Amino acid sequence: MARTLSSIRKAFISKHTSIVSSVLKCHFHSSGVMSSKVAVILSGCGVYDGTEVHEASATLVHLSRGGAEVSMFAPNVEQMHVVNHTKGEPMEPNRNVLVESARIARGKIDALSNLDSSKFDAIIFPGGFGAAKNLCTFAVDGAENMKVDTDVKRVIGDFHKENKPIGLCCIAPVLAAKLVPGCEVTVGSDEEEGGRWPYAGTAGAIDSMGSKHIKRNVTDIHVDEKNKIVTTPAFMCETALHEIFDGIGKMVENVLSLAKK
């Protein structure tokens, strides 16, 4: 009997390992019929030094419901720094953006340098400070001296040139504002409104880049039809989580709609 149980355990472990291995080689799929192929760009794992996890999760849930086939990418570079999220203070050692992003992607992720826009219908950038620290230098250099990661600049340029939709939320719209001059985006309000919009100054920074900020509520979006850029404020607003989720849902829905046109 003991020998039989041992054999069963070994068979189960072998089969389970095989299943996990094969799953990790796949992309994220929805449970429905596949339609649009969407690239989601991550910037680490954690609001203060990487991707805002709730925004990434909301994006993936809504893409799944929309029947999209999702592939995730992140720059294979060192983070600007690592932040202890219990204290809000920098800590050592530093970490790699791709390796940290893999936590959100459950291991199913590729280096951004390998992203080929011709194989996708749309691209989405969740927010988090990583978008302003690791995908560009907006967090430290501001609008005037901001530099953008080479591959981020390339993929946004490629998707825009190919007239494919670009979705961005939270602080990530500064990327479009910098790389697509004259575009229209929203990060919410241009006034703090008693602390509801703590990063309201970003609206002015966007205008200073030669793009146009459009005031929108957290559950709303702005669609720049000309440039096929869809943005929503997300955690630029101090509000309830479900409102963040709903705003991102509208962003994803409109990105997928534009991808089919």
ABEGO torsion letter per residue (X at the ends): XAAAAAAAAAAAAAAAAAAAAAAAABBBBBABBBBBBBBBBBAEBEAAABBBAAAAAAAAAAAAAAGBBBBBBBBBBBBABBBBAAAGBBBOBBBBAAAAAAAAAGGBBBBAAABBAAABABBBBBBEAAAAAAABAAAAAEAAABBBBAAAAAAAAAAAAAGBBBBBBEAAAAAAAAABBGBBBBAEBABAGGGABAAAAAAAAAAAAGBBBBBBBAABBBBBAAAGBBBBAEAABBBBAAAAAAAAAAAAAAAAAAAAX
